[in-house]
Amino acid sequence: MKPGEPKITLSQEIALKVEKKIKHTAQGVEETLKEILEKGEVSFEDMKMLLESLKPSFSLLSQKWVLEILYSLLILGPLGFNELKKITGASSRSLSLKLKALSDSGFIERIVEKGPPLRTSYRLTEKGRTSALLSLPLLYYIVTMTQSNTA
């Protein structure tokens, strides 16, 4: 953890539940992958092409402000531009570019409410909601593994 970064801790009980679910999910994915490969339903080359097709989404999701935007919309629901700007601390230009990219990629939806005054808000699509939810265990795992390796 870098100096000045907030340390988020979960109660031991919740942390154990989260870790148990992460292990269970990872085991399920591994078993399913092995089964698919053994049955010949998907080849290594198919998997390689699938992973290649996911690169643009991973690239977008790893950019600055993107996860903050997704988590804000996940937790708080639809938000306007200025609310997102205040929550994330992103500049207007950066936020505008990220919102456009997220919208173009199908992670969020831009909603224009006729006025007066004209209001624009953003909300997660199902793809955005699922992506945000699925990234939480991965981020939690990475953070806890990093902390345990430095302890």
C-alpha positions in Angstrom: 0.0 0.0 0.0 1.3 3.5 -0.9 1.6 6.2 1.8 -1.6 8.2 2.0 -3.8 5.5 0.5 -6.7 4.6 2.7 -6.6 1.1 4.2 -9.9 -0.7 3.8 -10.4 -3.5 6.2 -13.2 -5.9 6.6 -14.2 -7.7 9.7 -12.6 -11.0 10.0 -15.9 -12.8 9.6 -16.8 -11.0 6.4 -13.2 -11.4 5.1 -13.4 -15.1 5.6 -16.8 -15.3 3.8 -15.4 -13.3 0.9 -12.3 -15.4 0.6 -14.3 -18.6 0.8 -16.6 -17.4 -2.1 -13.6 -16.3 -4.2 -11.9 -19.7 -3.7 -15.2 -21.5 -4.6 -15.7 -19.4 -7.7 -12.1 -19.9 -8.8 -12.3 -23.6 -8.4 -15.6 -23.7 -10.3 -14.0 -21.8 -13.2 -11.0 -24.0 -13.2 -13.1 -27.2 -13.2 -15.3 -25.9 -16.0 -12.3 -24.9 -18.1 -10.7 -28.3 -17.7 -14.0 -30.0 -18.6 -14.4 -27.9 -21.7 -10.8 -28.5 -22.8 -11.0 -32.2 -22.1 -14.2 -32.6 -24.1 -12.7 -30.7 -27.0 -15.5 -28.2 -27.1 -13.0 -25.4 -27.1 -9.4 -25.6 -28.2 -6.5 -23.6 -26.8 -6.5 -21.5 -30.0 -10.2 -20.7 -29.4 -9.4 -19.6 -25.9 -6.5 -17.5 -27.2 -8.8 -15.8 -29.7 -11.4 -15.2 -27.0 -8.9 -13.6 -24.7 -7.6 -11.5 -27.6 -11.2 -10.2 -28.2 -11.4 -9.2 -24.5 -8.3 -6.9 -24.7 -10.2 -3.7 -25.5 -12.5 -4.1 -22.5 -9.6 -4.9 -20.2 -7.7 -2.0 -21.5 -10.7 0.3 -20.9 -11.4 -1.0 -17.4 -7.8 -0.6 -16.3 -7.7 3.1 -17.2 -7.7 5.8 -14.6 -11.1 6.8 -13.3 -13.0 4.0 -15.0 -13.5 1.7 -12.0 -14.3 4.7 -9.8 -17.0 5.7 -12.3 -18.4 2.1 -12.4 -18.4 1.6 -8.7 -20.0 5.0 -8.1 -22.8 4.1 -10.5 -23.1 0.6 -9.0 -23.4 1.8 -5.4 -25.1 5.2 -5.8 -27.2 4.5 -8.9 -27.6 6.9 -11.8 -25.6 10.1 -11.5 -25.1 13.3 -13.4 -21.8 14.5 -14.8 -21.1 17.0 -12.1 -21.8 14.4 -9.4 -19.4 12.0 -11.0 -16.8 14.7 -11.4 -17.1 15.6 -7.7 -17.0 11.9 -6.6 -14.0 10.9 -8.8 -12.0 14.1 -8.8 -11.5 13.7 -12.5 -11.1 16.7 -14.7 -14.1 17.6 -17.0 -12.1 16.5 -20.1 -11.0 13.2 -18.6 -14.4 12.4 -17.2 -16.1 13.2 -20.5 -13.7 11.0 -22.4 -14.1 8.1 -20.0 -17.9 8.4 -20.0 -18.0 8.4 -23.8 -15.7 5.3 -24.0 -17.8 3.5 -21.4 -20.9 4.3 -23.3 -19.5 3.3 -26.7 -18.4 0.0 -25.1 -21.8 -0.7 -23.6 -20.8 -0.4 -19.9 -23.0 2.6 -19.2 -26.0 4.3 -20.7 -26.4 8.1 -21.1 -29.8 9.3 -20.2 -31.1 12.7 -21.3 -34.1 14.0 -19.5 -36.0 16.7 -21.3 -36.2 19.9 -19.4 -36.4 22.6 -18.6 -33.7 22.2 -17.4 -32.2 19.6 -19.7 -30.5 16.9 -17.5 -28.1 14.2 -18.4 -27.3 11.3 -16.2 -25.4 8.0 -16.5 -26.4 4.6 -15.3 -24.8 1.1 -15.6 -26.0 -1.3 -18.2 -26.2 -5.0 -17.3 -22.7 -5.4 -18.8 -21.4 -2.6 -16.7 -23.1 -3.8 -13.5 -21.8 -7.4 -14.0 -18.3 -6.2 -14.9 -18.1 -4.0 -11.8 -19.4 -6.8 -9.6 -17.0 -9.4 -11.1 -14.0 -7.1 -10.7 -14.5 -6.6 -7.0 -13.4 -10.1 -5.9 -10.4 -9.8 -8.2 -9.4 -6.5 -6.8 -10.0 -7.7 -3.2 -7.8 -10.8 -3.9 -5.0 -8.8 -5.5 -5.0 -6.3 -2.5 -5.1 -9.0 0.1 -2.3 -11.0 -1.6 -0.2 -7.9 -1.9 -0.7 -7.1 1.8 0.1 -10.7 2.9 3.3 -10.8 0.7 4.6 -7.5 2.3 3.8 -8.5 5.8 
